[in-house]
Amino acid sequence: MRLFCSTTPGRPLCDRPPSAHMGAMIKAQGALVLFSGGQDSTVCLAWALARYPRVETVGFDYGQRHAVELTARADVRERLAGAFPDWASRLGEDHMLDIRGFGAVAASALTAERAIEMTDKGLPSTFVPGRNLVFLVYAAALADRRGLDRLVGGMCETDFSGYPDCRRDTLDAVQAALNLGMDQEFVVETPLMRLTKAQTWSLAKALGGEALVEIVRRDSHTCYLGEREQLHDWGYGCGACPACELRERGWRDWVEEGRPSLPAA
């Protein structure tokens, strides 16, 4: 398997797994990770900490039903810093942005007590229109003021719910608009874009071994319904919402494959 970090035209593909280059810091001012506290953003945070000399995180309160993820953010950061001293020295400030006004405008099953189902448009009712676009605009404005030039997000178009703002083409367009509008040279990094959920577990193991896998499993939060009562072998969750189903299936596939880490070449 080859790991592709980006498909932006004119930029080289990051086609080596992190285990092949984790020791070398990337020449960049630093990274701002869009960090929800979920499985994907936790792995992305570890990925950034393995690559960049300074990493900050940003979270968004948009009125999500699963607001427990905002608590998970602090837990994951604390656990990562405690388990990985080298990463702790690179982990900078956390920023929490209140954009509940946007969540009210872009109402969905993630922001209101509505059924999780497919809509007439062929998209899940959990789709929050323009969410990633808004996240990236806010993140870029923050990164501009913090002197950071990499924006890292867990968007994926392999195992996902069909959200159009998770596609790499969408993110390439946003990156171009941000750089034009801010006269910047931001790079939007999406290390999970071409990975299945099973491969995301594999990436976690490659980055931080079983210690990181356990942090992702126990401390990150994915469930759309905010369920934190029952701990499954794949983590906490209701086990029935689309987010739980994706996470569980990825875990099962990874375990059946022998819990591999990404190959060294």
Phi, psi and omega per residue, in radians:
M1 nan 2.438 3.098
R2 -1.971 2.415 -3.088
L3 -1.713 2.065 3.124
F4 -1.828 2.148 -3.119
C5 -1.555 -0.417 -3.077
S6 -2.842 2.739 3.042
T7 -2.178 0.427 -3.126
T8 -1.150 2.228 3.129
P9 -0.988 2.363 3.093
G10 1.522 -0.097 3.111
R11 -1.935 2.457 -3.140
P12 -1.176 2.576 3.075
L13 -1.368 2.388 3.049
C14 -1.504 1.470 -2.973
D15 -1.779 0.272 3.024
R16 -1.897 2.453 3.089
P17 -1.161 2.675 -3.100
P18 -0.974 -0.533 -3.115
S19 -1.072 -0.368 -3.111
A20 -1.469 -0.268 -3.065
H21 -2.538 0.358 -3.091
M22 -1.129 -0.430 -3.093
G23 -1.334 -0.288 -3.059
A24 -1.782 2.161 3.102
M25 -1.321 2.408 3.086
I26 -1.329 2.414 3.114
K27 -1.311 1.740 3.136
A28 -2.734 2.777 3.115
Q29 -1.146 -0.654 -3.128
G30 2.717 3.018 -3.046
A31 -2.151 2.530 2.992
L32 -2.005 2.038 -3.094
V33 -1.672 2.211 3.007
L34 -1.279 1.804 -2.883
F35 -2.066 1.853 -3.132
S36 -1.552 -0.374 -3.005
G37 1.693 0.060 3.122
G38 -1.521 3.114 -3.133
Q39 -0.996 -0.902 -3.036
D40 -1.132 -0.804 -3.088
S41 -1.254 -0.460 3.050
T42 -1.163 -0.774 3.094
V43 -1.128 -0.668 3.101
C44 -1.132 -0.648 3.097
L45 -1.110 -0.777 3.082
A46 -1.072 -0.735 3.120
W47 -1.027 -0.774 -3.140
A48 -1.192 -0.699 3.137
L49 -1.128 -0.493 3.105
A50 -1.368 -0.197 -3.024
R51 -2.056 -0.564 -2.946
Y52 -2.013 2.554 -3.089
P53 -1.271 -0.381 3.126
R54 -2.484 2.218 -3.084
V55 -2.313 2.198 3.028
E56 -2.036 2.860 -3.103
T57 -2.201 2.640 3.079
V58 -2.370 2.357 3.083
G59 -2.134 2.828 -3.051
F60 -2.280 2.154 2.988
D61 -1.660 1.781 -3.131
Y62 -1.980 0.397 3.139
G63 1.394 0.427 -3.098
Q64 -1.139 2.498 3.107
R65 -1.087 -0.634 -3.136
H66 -1.583 0.937 -3.114
A67 -1.126 -0.193 3.068
V68 -1.049 -0.387 3.102
E69 -1.094 -0.462 3.129
L70 -1.209 -0.534 3.026
T71 -1.285 -0.685 3.130
A72 -1.047 -0.560 -3.138
R73 -0.961 -0.873 -3.106
A74 -1.142 -0.688 -3.138
D75 -1.102 -0.779 -3.119
V76 -1.125 -0.794 3.121
R77 -1.018 -0.768 -3.132
E78 -1.123 -0.752 -3.136
R79 -1.162 -0.700 3.118
L80 -1.102 -0.775 -3.127
A81 -1.117 -0.648 -3.132
G82 -1.286 -0.608 -3.066
A83 -1.491 -0.424 -3.046
F84 -2.286 1.531 -3.092
P85 -0.977 -0.657 3.124
D86 -1.094 -0.690 3.115
W87 -1.233 -0.613 -3.123
A88 -1.034 -0.622 -3.121
S89 -1.244 -0.320 -3.133
R90 -1.752 -0.242 -3.059
L91 -1.407 1.984 -3.098
G92 -1.669 -2.624 -3.008
E93 -1.199 2.683 2.997
D94 -1.874 2.463 -3.116
H95 -2.195 2.303 3.084
M96 -2.045 2.121 -3.083
L97 -1.910 2.281 3.129
D98 -1.573 1.885 3.109
I99 -2.212 0.699 -3.130
R100 -1.118 -0.417 3.046
G101 -1.077 -0.710 3.085
F102 -1.125 -0.742 -3.139
G103 -1.061 -0.601 3.117
A104 -1.209 -0.662 3.119
V105 -1.204 -0.791 -3.087
A106 -1.667 0.913 -3.060
A107 -1.020 2.452 3.125
S108 -2.705 -3.050 3.097
A109 -1.225 -0.154 3.052
L110 -1.536 -0.294 -3.093
T111 -2.083 -0.029 -3.120
A112 -2.549 2.800 3.134
E113 -1.340 1.365 3.127
R114 -2.193 2.740 -3.138
A115 -1.180 2.501 3.036
I116 -1.552 1.914 -3.038
E117 -2.747 3.013 3.078
M118 -1.419 2.440 -3.137
T119 -1.682 3.064 3.128
D120 -1.108 -0.402 3.130
K121 -1.426 -0.035 -3.128
G122 1.435 0.236 3.118
L123 -1.991 2.615 3.084
P124 -1.104 2.631 3.114
S125 -1.205 -0.122 3.066
T126 -1.422 -0.118 3.139
F127 -1.201 2.151 3.076
V128 -1.763 1.869 -3.007
P129 -0.971 2.159 3.053
G130 1.311 0.197 -3.043
R131 -1.002 -0.878 -3.119
N132 -1.174 -0.531 3.081
L133 -1.119 -0.812 3.125
V134 -1.127 -0.779 3.117
F135 -0.947 -0.799 -3.061
L136 -1.226 -0.597 3.080
V137 -1.115 -0.836 3.112
Y138 -1.108 -0.754 -3.126
A139 -1.100 -0.714 -3.141
A140 -1.149 -0.703 3.096
A141 -1.076 -0.722 3.103
L142 -1.172 -0.780 3.140
A143 -1.060 -0.652 3.108
D144 -1.020 -0.780 -3.116
R145 -1.325 -0.410 -3.119
R146 -1.649 -0.065 3.136
G147 1.252 0.633 -3.139
L148 -1.977 2.443 -3.056
D149 -2.049 0.011 3.073
R150 -2.034 2.289 3.035
L151 -1.954 2.104 -3.027
V152 -1.990 2.189 -3.136
G153 -2.337 2.716 -3.091
G154 -1.600 0.380 -3.139
M155 -1.070 2.532 -3.079
C156 -2.595 2.437 3.099
E157 -2.067 0.385 3.079
T158 -1.749 -1.258 3.014
D159 -1.802 1.678 -3.103
F160 -2.680 3.116 -3.024
S161 -1.627 0.194 3.102
G162 1.534 0.254 -3.134
Y163 -1.187 2.191 -3.095
P164 -1.160 -0.401 -3.137
D165 -1.509 0.172 3.003
C166 -1.718 -0.110 -3.078
R167 -1.326 2.525 -3.131
R168 -1.105 -0.605 3.096
D169 -1.033 -0.717 3.101
T170 -1.083 -0.781 -3.076
L171 -1.225 -0.575 3.041
D172 -1.076 -0.730 3.135
A173 -1.158 -0.713 3.109
V174 -1.123 -0.752 3.121
Q175 -1.013 -0.787 3.131
A176 -1.099 -0.736 -3.134
A177 -1.152 -0.724 3.122
L178 -1.083 -0.755 -3.105
N179 -1.210 -0.624 3.064
L180 -1.212 -0.788 -3.052
G181 -1.297 -0.402 -3.122
M182 -1.991 0.011 -3.098
D183 0.928 0.903 -3.076
Q184 -2.179 3.134 3.048
E185 -2.269 0.911 3.110
F186 -1.156 2.569 2.979
V187 -2.097 2.141 3.094
V188 -1.595 1.912 -3.097
E189 -1.658 2.337 3.131
T190 -2.319 1.344 -3.015
P191 -1.139 -0.281 -3.125
L192 -1.753 0.045 -2.956
M193 -0.934 -0.706 -3.072
R194 -1.825 0.198 -3.061
L195 -1.743 2.546 2.936
T196 -1.368 2.948 3.090
K197 -1.110 -0.601 3.079
A198 -1.097 -0.718 3.130
Q199 -1.211 -0.463 3.056
T200 -1.165 -0.712 3.020
W201 -1.084 -0.693 3.122
S202 -1.112 -0.690 3.102
L203 -1.136 -0.712 3.104
A204 -1.013 -0.762 -3.141
K205 -1.148 -0.683 3.124
A206 -1.118 -0.637 -3.090
L207 -1.341 -0.724 -3.019
G208 -2.464 0.296 3.101
G209 1.134 -2.842 -3.108
E210 -1.142 -0.436 3.115
A211 -1.088 -0.748 3.119
L212 -1.249 -0.685 3.088
V213 -0.980 -0.729 -3.106
E214 -1.214 -0.630 3.073
I215 -1.108 -0.782 3.105
V216 -1.075 -0.772 -3.072
R217 -1.141 -0.822 -2.985
R218 -1.625 -0.572 -2.963
D219 -1.823 -0.484 3.121
S220 -1.328 2.782 -3.139
H221 -2.285 2.300 -3.110
T222 -2.145 -0.570 -2.988
C223 -0.949 2.224 -3.133
Y224 -1.142 -0.433 -3.093
L225 -1.612 0.000 3.077
G226 1.297 0.368 -3.078
E227 -1.276 2.116 3.109
R228 -2.245 0.368 -3.100
E229 -1.549 -0.704 -3.036
Q230 -1.894 2.177 3.092
L231 -1.665 1.964 3.053
H232 -1.551 3.066 3.097
D233 -1.162 -0.366 3.137
W234 -1.720 -0.060 3.121
G235 2.283 -3.041 3.116
Y236 -1.425 2.605 3.066
G237 2.782 2.953 3.139
C238 -1.292 -0.444 -3.141
G239 1.444 -0.025 -3.050
A240 -2.129 -0.455 -3.117
C241 -1.265 2.836 -3.106
P242 -1.009 -0.625 -3.133
A243 -1.156 -0.750 3.105
C244 -1.138 -0.703 -3.120
E245 -1.103 -0.737 3.104
L246 -1.115 -0.783 -3.100
R247 -1.136 -0.785 -3.135
E248 -1.126 -0.775 -3.137
R249 -1.083 -0.717 3.101
G250 -1.082 -0.742 3.115
W251 -1.081 -0.832 -3.126
R252 -1.036 -0.780 -3.134
D253 -1.097 -0.730 -3.129
W254 -1.136 -0.760 3.134
V255 -1.122 -0.735 3.129
E256 -1.103 -0.488 3.101
E257 -1.422 -0.044 3.136
G258 1.693 0.306 3.131
R259 0.941 0.922 -3.108
P260 -1.288 2.784 2.856
S261 -1.761 2.924 -3.128
L262 -1.064 2.442 3.124
P263 -1.122 2.680 -3.079
A264 -1.250 -0.277 -3.121
A265 -2.604 nan nan
